[in-house]
Structure formats: C-alpha cells, structure tokens
Amino acid sequence: MSVRKQPAAYDNRLEATAGILYVRAALRPSYRRIAAAGGLQPYLRSHIDYDQILAPNFGVSRTWWRPRSTGSPVVTSGALGKVLAAEPGAIISRHPTHAFVGIGPDLQSVLASHDHTKSCFSPIKDLAEQTDCSMLLWGCVEESPGFSTVHAAQHELGLTQRHLVRLLKVWDYEAGGRYRAKIAPEVPGCSLSFGKFYAHYEADANLVRGEWDGVSWLFIRSAKRALAVERAILQEDPRFVDCRRPMCPTCRLRLY
C-alpha cells in the first residue's frame, strides 16, 4: 500500500470528495452553535465544502418474539437523521432496520433502491465504489468510534451474515400491499473497536482529526480508499475488530 504524505499545513477547512458527505454525529454537544448558525447544514457548510449529504436514519431492530410495531417507524440513530429527514428534498431509504436519509441528486437512486432485498450498508458501499464520498464522525468520537465502511466490508466478506444473533432478529417489510417478515439475513454487529483502523487510515493519509468549538471530529477524505484498507485487513484477519467484551453478542457469538 502506498503511503501518501499529509499536507504540511492544515487550515481546518474540509472538502468532501465528489461533493458527497456521509455524516455520523451527536448534535447535542454542538446544539447552540448549530442554532446560532441558522441550522445544521449552514453550520456544516461553514467548515466543509459539500453539495450532497447522507446520514443514518436507523429504526428499531425487532426480535422474532416481539409483535410488529404499528404507526411511524421509531428512529434510533439520534437527532441527525430526524433533522435531515425534515428538510426539503430529503429521501429516506426503505430498509427495515438500517434506513438512510439523504439530500442530493446522486443519492436518489441509491436510497430509492435500498430496501429489504439489500444489505444494511449497501448505500455506503455503492457511494464509496461508484462515486467516492467523504465521511465525518462528529461529536461522538469516543462513544461511537469508527466508520460505516467497515460494516460494508464485513458484509462483502460474508461476516455480518455469520453473526448468530441475526437468527433472533426479524426484518419487517411491505410487499404487495401486505406486511411480511423474514429472519434477518445479517446483523452488522459491534463497532466498539473500529478505532483500530485509524492508524491504517493515517498511514494512507486518509484521516484528519480536529475540533469545532471544542467538539472533536474525524474526517475520512476517501471512503473508497478506506473501504479498500478495511477489506484487506478483514480478509486477512476477520476478527481484527473483536471488542474483547465477554458478553458481546456479536463478537462472541459468530461463526468465524
């Protein structure tokens, strides 16, 4: 793997590859600054040059013995997805558990086709490989480490499909005007040790660290390059991201 040199100086201004930004964030630490800027996107645009934005809008994961919920899906991935979903032009994918919300023309077809027939993180893999994009982890660096391309790499290598806890999970979906259910074909699993990839991104000059108003962030310039690094490492060592917790349901109960 070639090692690219970091710029000698960095002015804290970021630019999204292909104009597409994928964000995972906790907004609470930056709430006042966001409000003062006039909203989430004006605040982000004061720090990052981007045209299109994507974020998780994950829903409740149901075990097979619990009844199907009624009404609107309950979003579990925090305020970020809800804020973007309320903006004009937002599109939300129809995946039963791992929906994404995006705004931008290049995201339309990727999200419109993301349903129960696709893997949980297929939009991230598609965008990384087809157009490339950048990824931002902001406000939750310690409590929710890592980047979603790892889950995409795990699925590509057949690992998320071998987490035994998936046999307890159900995906609810609509087909032919009726609601149906199927055993989850995959569970992405634990991400607590995804920070182990950081040194490898840095070796590829593909990770930038910083703070905005005292709130830490990590930025991956090229999701495509990050995915290639993760794929190579996980192919060699599928348990590279084992969190070592004795009761972790996915790191302990798996067939690899």
ABEGO torsion letter per residue (X at the ends): XBBBBBBABBAGBBBBBGGBBBBBBBAAAAAAAAAAAGEAAAAAAAABBBABBBBBBBBBBBBAABBBBBEBBBBAAEAAAAAAAABBGBBBBABAABBBBBBEAAAAAAAAABBAABBAAAAAAAAAAAAEBBBBBBGAAAABBEBAAAAAAAAAAGAAAABAAAAABBBBBBBGGBBBBBBBABBAEBAAAAAAAAAAAAAAGABBBBBBGGBBBBBBABAAAAAAAAAAAAAABAAAABAGBAABAAAABBAX
